[in-house]
């Protein structure tokens, strides 16, 4: 007798939202910021993700109102648009500090080096459809929207964010492609950011892809829990939990992002059975030292997010001031491996230019082999011999 797929049975059942779910906290830091710069906003408005998006900082005039005049002001024809949610702005203690550097434009973005290009990963080369990337054998990247709630200055997809509208007709073509390609067992939904869309659109996409028989699990790539934790509502979580196995990769950059609001939003997702992993871009002056990265990784584990990847910064136009060195990345891994719990040690990878995919890098732990003897170096720099027989 054939066993039924209970996960698909669950999708047709109405999900009960827990009415006892506590409202999202509002930290002291957020309250002080709101009272100073958005005094007319009610607590309910501040806690409403749609209000946050509607009132995002999108002009240099608004940027100056909040952070004062500074040399970060540049003309509005730079290569990335400006958008910062009021909540995320409240985490910026200094416009030139680590989080400020991530989202506030600077004149350095106008410098484009010869090795930079708009589609540095050559995703278009692997795109059978404009919003689908099929680079790896058994998985696809599904670009569901061109919108993000906050725009990172080093964004890999700056050439498409806010520039290339993606609509339902395009979704359906991508879904049909996945249906026809039975080798695809893993679908990553990203953008833009899937979680900036309304609940019904998110459910349409998840349900449509999850119903494809050969798709074994779904992933969501997002920065929403870090920049707009108000979006992780009980209603959204009730939708997400219907489509297990569902994983979520969250983009974090610095320990200052780990606020009480972010903690609660991640706990809501984890409580719904969604495995959470972090993706962090190695950024000069933001997180390219062992102490900062260790603090971030420890903080992520405390809110039930497993460190997953540290990326070398992609060769996006106008990002040379963000690129730390590969050696720095290796030093960070060496400063974590063995010195702290293994769960706190992500993989350091380069997403190879030209479409080579993610290539992991490690410090020199393997020193070579002679006969059946393998020479190894541990985290303390001590050398050991492992004999195979």
C-alpha positions, -999 to +999 in steps of 0.1 A: +000+000+000+014+034-010+022+057+019+007+092+016+029+123+016+016+139+048+034+171+041+012+176+010-019+167+030-011+195+054-010+221+027-047+218+020-057+222+056-063+257+070-036+267+095-047+280+129-027+311+139-018+311+176-037+341+190-016+339+221+016+347+202+031+378+219+035+410+198+070+418+185+091+435+211+103+470+206+137+475+221+148+506+240+171+515+211+141+514+187+119+534+209+144+562+214+150+564+177+113+563+168+105+591+193+133+613+179+128+608+142+093+594+138+075+610+168+041+608+151+043+571+145+022+550+169+037+519+184+013+499+162+026+517+131+062+512+140+055+474+145+037+472+111+061+459+084+041+476+057+044+510+075+082+503+078+084+498+040+062+528+032+083+550+054+117+538+044+146+562+038+148+565+000+161+600-006+192+618+004+171+646+019+156+620+043+190+605+049+204+639+060+174+645+082+182+613+102+219+612+101+229+648+094+249+662+065+281+643+057+304+633+029+284+601+024+260+623+003+264+616-034+243+621-065+213+599-069+226+584-102+249+560-084+248+523-092+225+513-064+192+528-052+188+539-016+165+522+008+167+517+046+138+507+068+133+530+098+138+500+121+172+491+105+182+528+106+177+526+144+205+501+146+230+525+129+249+541+157+273+559+134+268+565+096+304+555+091+302+526+114+298+490+104+261+489+097+260+524+083+287+514+058+265+485+046+235+506+036+245+543+034+259+554+000+294+569-003+314+585-031+336+554-031+308+536-050+316+558-080+350+540-083+347+510-106+378+488-110+386+469-143+378+435-128+343+444-117+311+437-137+274+440-132+267+403-134+300+392-119+288+356-113+276+353-149+241+342-137+226+353-170+247+326-187+229+300-166+195+315-169+171+295-191+145+321-180+151+358-169+142+350-133+157+315-129+193+304-125+202+267-131+239+266-125+242+235-103+229+200-115+201+194-090+190+228-078+178+262-091+177+298-079+143+312-083+144+351-084+108+359-072+110+397-070+133+426-077+124+444-044+143+444-011+133+463+020+168+476+025+195+479-002+230+466+007+257+487-010+276+456-020+247+436-034+256+409-059+224+415-078+225+453-079+220+451-116+185+438-111+172+450-078+145+477-084+153+475-121+137+443-135+101+438-126+091+402-120+055+393-123+031+363-119+034+353-156+072+350-151+067+330-119+045+305-137+070+300-165+097+293-139+074+269-121+068+251-153+105+249-160+111+233-126+082+209-133+097+198-166+132+193-151+130+163-129+166+165-119+158+196-098+152+185-062+161+218-043+147+252-051+161+284-035+136+313-036+153+346-034+153+379-053+152+407-043+136+393-012+106+369-013+095+379+022+088+415+011+057+402-007+023+398+007+012+366+024-009+354-005+019+357-031+043+339-008+019+311-003+012+309-040+049+304-048+056+280-020+025+259-027+031+258-065+067+247-062+061+223-033+035+204-052+060+194-079+067+158-071+105+157-076+111+189-055+123+175-022+128+207-002+126+245-004+150+272+007+144+309+012+173+334+010+164+366+029+177+395+050+142+403+063+147+390+098+177+413+102+164+445+085+126+441+090+118+417+118+083+431+120+076+411+088+079+378+107+043+378+118+024+348+132+003+348+100+035+345+078+049+318+100+017+298+098+021+298+060+058+289+060+054+259+084+030+242+060+057+237+034+083+216+052+110+207+046+117+244+043+151+260+052+160+296+055+193+313+049+195+348+065+220+375+056+237+389+087+267+413+086+275+424+122+267+417+159+249+450+162+221+435+140+213+410+168+186+431+185+158+419+207+135+422+177+157+401+156+160+375+183+122+372+186+117+370+148+143+342+145+128+323+174+094+324+158+108+309+127+128+283+146+098+274+168+079+266+135+106+240+127+124+260+101+162+254+102+179+287+100+214+293+086+234+325+083+252+340+052+277+367+059+297+387+033+333+394+044+335+433+044+364+455+051+359+477+081+326+459+090+335+424+100+369+414+087+385+406+120+383+375+143+368+392+173+339+407+154+332+376+134+334+354+165+309+377+183+285+375+154+287+337+151+282+333+189+253+357+188+237+338+159+238+305+178+221+321+208+192+331+186+191+296+170+207+305+136+235+281+125+265+299+109+267+286+073+287+307+049+312+335+049+315+349+014+344+368-001+328+400-015+318+396-051+333+418-079+303+441-081+308+475-097+317+502-071+325+477-042+363+477-041+362+496-008+343+467+007+366+439-004+388+425+023+415+400+014+411+362+011+440+359+036+418+378+061+390+353+055+414+324+061+427+341+093+392+344+106+385+307+100+418+298+117+407+320+146+374+302+149+383+265+142+393+248+174+391+280+194+353+278+197+325+253+191+323+238+157+288+249+153+301+285+153+325+279+123+310+286+089+325+277+055+346+305+039+338+304+002+345+324-030+316+325-054+338+322-084+336+349-110+324+337-144+299+312-130+323+288-113+300+284-082+310+284-046+345+272-039+354+265-002+387+277+012+405+264+044+437+273+062+466+248+058+455+219+080+465+192+055+503+194+050+508+165+026+513+127+025+542+104+023+534+067+018+507+059+044+515+089+066+494+120+064+509+151+080+484+174+097+485+208+115+459+215+142+444+248+153+473+255+177+499+251+149+511+217+162+518+190+137+506+154+138+509+122+118+478+101+108+487+066+095+461+051+071+471+015+079 
